[in-house]
Amino acid sequence: MSTTGNNDIHPQGIDQTFALFARSTKHVLVAAHRGVWIAAPENSISAIRAAIDAGAHIVEIDLHRTKDGELVLMHDPTVDRMTNGQGKIAELTLNEIKSLRLKNGSGGADTPLTDETVPTLREAMEIAKDRIMVNVDKCWKFKDDVWAIIEETGTTAQTIFKGTAGHEEVARWLASKSPRPVYMHIVLDKNIGGLDDIMTTVKPDAYELVFATMDDQAISDATIAKIKQTGARMWINMMFKQFAGGLTDDPTCWDWCIERGATMLQTDFSADMLRKYAHAHVDMKA
């Protein structure tokens, strides 16, 4: 795997990423957090395009539903931080939200406006189609709406669902769809008691480990060994210290995660991570 350009990183396009995502592969997959937003608004079409151009394997996006039932990309439940408007997304129509302009980068007060508008999930998936996998965050409560859109756009194989629900709910939903959705189970200390049932009944494609401290069971040697035995991928999110035991999004912490067996990392520095782990293979032995 090379890092000299998108075509070299993905010599076979999205099919190559699918192959790398498969069970028991050891390559490190890089997930662009809210897209590559350093020079573009987070969760925007340009941020997704930048993730594709950088060669990221996965782009992470956040979803909320508008007053009239449309799914739009936004991390916060309000438009305040990222646009020139105000209000809760759930209380605004799509037309009202589309009338706003996105702020650059991560937004906030005094941040310059761009010409971009808040994208819908459909618009985002049309850009991602056949180009990059998409980790859809904050969507389990309206997963059927998401499924309908990715079916229509032909992107079901590219979309990663995630959640913390019990094994019966997850297994029932996955079995109701064809093809079977790609599913990543979020493991925390509060739901770790159900991990064995998830492993035997659901058989997730990946596991996201969320741990407030290094003493949490979610990051214990025993939990990691169990996951490795399944051959599924392991994701660690260092974007917020409280989700990763104080780890931050920097090369030293990336190395720590890789040494523990993580095969998917989320970052704000996709190009740097791709360069660092271009030829890395993770030890998947339990």
ABEGO torsion letter per residue (X at the ends): XBAAEAAAABAAEAAAAAAAABBGBABBBBBBBGEBAAABBBGBAAAAAAAAAAGBABBBBBBBBBAAGBBBBBABABAAAABABBEBAAABBAAAAAABBBBBEAEEBGBBBBABBBBBAAAAAAAABGABBBBBBGAAAAAAAAAAAAAAAGAAAABBBBBABBAAAAAAAAAABOBBBBBBBBBBAAAAAAAAAAAAAAGBABBBBBBABAABAAABAAAAAAAAAAGBBBBBBAABAAAAGGBBBBAAAAAAAAAAGBABBBBABAAAAAAAAAABBBBABX
